[in-house]
Every structure is written in structure tokens, then in C-alpha cells.
Amino acid sequence: MKSKHIDTIAMVRKIRDKDAALYWKNKQEYFKIVKEAGKKLAAMRAVRKVHGA
């Protein structure tokens, strides 16, 4: 389960780094992407709680 969590963190970092330029150009679009990533993280946390990890 830990590697999946690390992959998620890496995914979020990659999104953040890639979209840093987008942030300055188009904040609406940037926050939409960030919210989507947040939803994925929340879903993964919920799954981990259910499985008692």
C-alpha cells in the first residue's frame, strides 16, 4: 500500500510542477486540475481507511 501512496505523491508533484506555468496563465484551469488531483487523493485515503492500512 505504501508504494501506491508514494506514486500518488509523485503524481501530485508532477501535476504541480507541470502546471506551475499554467497557473500563471490560466488560474481557473489550474485549480480545476488541482481539485481533480485532490479528489483522487481523498478517494485513495478513503480506500486505505476502509482496508485499515
C-alpha positions as CSV (number, residue, x, y, z in Angstrom):
1,M,0.0,0.0,0.0
2,K,2.9,2.3,0.8
3,S,4.2,2.3,-2.8
4,K,0.8,3.3,-4.1
5,H,0.8,6.2,-1.7
6,I,4.3,7.3,-2.9
7,D,3.1,7.0,-6.5
8,T,0.2,9.3,-5.6
9,I,2.5,11.9,-4.1
10,A,4.8,11.7,-7.1
11,M,1.7,12.1,-9.4
12,V,0.6,15.2,-7.4
13,R,4.1,16.7,-7.5
14,K,4.4,16.0,-11.3
15,I,1.0,17.7,-11.8
16,R,2.0,20.7,-9.6
17,D,5.4,21.1,-11.4
18,K,3.9,20.7,-14.9
19,D,1.1,23.1,-14.2
20,A,3.1,25.8,-12.5
21,A,3.4,27.6,-15.8
22,L,-0.3,27.1,-16.4
23,Y,-1.1,28.6,-13.0
24,W,0.3,31.9,-14.1
25,K,-1.5,31.8,-17.5
26,N,-4.9,30.4,-16.5
27,K,-5.7,30.0,-12.8
28,Q,-9.2,28.7,-13.4
29,E,-7.9,25.7,-15.4
30,Y,-5.1,25.2,-12.9
31,F,-7.4,25.0,-9.9
32,K,-9.7,22.6,-11.8
33,I,-6.7,20.2,-12.2
34,V,-5.7,20.6,-8.6
35,K,-9.2,19.9,-7.4
36,E,-9.3,16.7,-9.6
37,A,-6.0,15.6,-8.1
38,G,-7.4,16.3,-4.6
39,K,-10.4,14.1,-5.3
40,K,-8.2,11.3,-6.3
41,L,-6.1,11.6,-3.2
42,A,-9.3,11.7,-1.0
43,A,-10.6,8.6,-2.7
44,M,-7.3,6.8,-2.1
45,R,-7.3,7.8,1.6
46,A,-10.9,6.6,2.0
47,V,-9.9,3.2,0.5
48,R,-6.9,3.0,2.8
49,K,-9.2,3.7,5.9
50,V,-11.7,1.0,4.8
51,H,-8.9,-1.5,4.5
52,G,-7.4,-0.5,7.8
53,A,-4.0,0.5,6.4
